[in-house]
Amino acid sequence: MTFASSVEQDAQRATKVKLQLDSFVPGTVIKVKLKDHRKIEGELVARSEESFQLNAPEFTEVSYTEVKSIAEPDGQVGTGGTSNHPARHHGHFVRNAVIAFAVVFGLTVLLVATNKS
């Protein structure tokens, strides 16, 4: 019965690790603590059903069941989409700048047209 609960715990841990990794986009640098007390820091390259790959500094494949914890180098644990990864935020800046420019341009055209009348 102990073996069955150990297998069940490993499956639950693997599911938790997969969910944590979902909050990181490929290219994010993450810290991984393994059950055997090794630590790996590297860039997330890809994920599969059974493992994920890091570039740390050489290509390393890590099974979800080997993982004790995952975090970003600044200590934040990946828990669902609140990562401060710059790749996620630059697109919003550009979009907002374009919207602001369009609004200012539209108001300028409207004011010029109103003053000519």
C-alpha positions in Angstrom: 0.0 0.0 0.0 2.9 2.4 0.6 4.1 1.9 -3.0 0.7 2.8 -4.4 0.5 6.0 -2.3 4.1 6.9 -3.4 3.2 6.4 -7.1 0.0 8.5 -6.5 2.1 11.3 -4.8 4.5 11.3 -7.7 1.6 11.7 -10.2 0.2 14.6 -8.1 3.6 16.2 -7.9 4.1 15.9 -11.7 0.6 17.5 -12.3 1.5 20.4 -10.0 4.8 20.9 -11.8 3.1 20.9 -15.2 0.7 23.6 -13.9 3.5 25.7 -12.6 5.4 25.5 -15.9 2.2 26.7 -17.7 2.8 30.1 -16.1 6.2 30.4 -17.9 6.7 31.1 -21.6 9.5 29.4 -23.4 12.7 31.5 -23.0 12.0 32.3 -19.3 14.9 31.6 -17.0 13.8 29.3 -14.1 15.4 27.7 -11.1 14.6 24.0 -10.6 15.2 22.1 -7.3 15.3 18.4 -7.8 14.4 15.7 -5.2 18.0 14.6 -5.1 18.9 18.2 -3.9 20.5 19.3 -7.2 19.7 22.7 -8.4 19.4 23.7 -12.1 19.0 27.2 -13.4 18.3 27.6 -17.1 16.1 28.8 -19.9 12.9 26.9 -20.5 13.1 25.5 -24.0 10.1 23.1 -24.4 7.6 20.9 -22.5 6.3 17.5 -23.3 3.9 15.1 -21.6 6.5 13.5 -19.3 9.3 16.1 -19.1 10.6 19.6 -19.9 13.8 20.8 -21.4 16.2 23.5 -20.1 19.2 25.2 -21.7 21.3 25.2 -18.5 24.0 26.0 -20.0 23.8 22.7 -22.0 20.5 21.1 -23.0 19.0 19.2 -20.1 15.8 17.2 -20.0 14.0 17.0 -16.6 11.2 14.6 -15.7 8.3 16.2 -13.9 8.6 13.5 -11.2 12.2 14.5 -10.4 11.2 18.1 -9.5 10.8 19.3 -5.9 10.1 23.0 -6.8 10.3 25.6 -9.6 10.8 29.3 -9.3 12.0 32.3 -11.3 15.6 33.5 -10.3 14.0 36.4 -8.4 12.3 33.9 -6.1 8.8 34.1 -7.5 7.1 30.7 -7.8 5.2 30.2 -11.0 1.6 29.9 -10.0 -0.5 31.0 -12.9 0.2 33.8 -15.2 1.6 36.6 -13.0 5.1 36.3 -14.2 7.1 39.5 -14.7 8.7 38.2 -17.8 9.4 41.1 -20.1 8.3 39.2 -23.3 4.8 39.3 -22.0 4.6 43.0 -21.3 6.4 44.7 -24.2 3.5 44.0 -26.6 1.1 45.9 -24.3 3.4 48.9 -24.2 3.6 49.1 -28.0 -0.2 48.6 -28.3 -0.9 51.3 -25.7 1.5 53.7 -27.3 -0.2 53.2 -30.7 -3.6 53.7 -29.2 -2.5 56.9 -27.4 -1.0 58.3 -30.7 -4.2 57.5 -32.6 -6.3 59.3 -30.0 -4.1 62.4 -30.0 -4.0 62.4 -33.8 -7.8 62.0 -34.0 -8.3 64.9 -31.5 -5.9 67.1 -33.4 -7.7 66.5 -36.7 -11.0 67.2 -35.0 -9.8 70.4 -33.5 -8.3 71.6 -36.8 -11.5 70.8 -38.7 -13.6 72.6 -36.0 -11.4 75.7 -36.1 -11.6 76.0 -39.9 -15.4 76.1 -39.8 
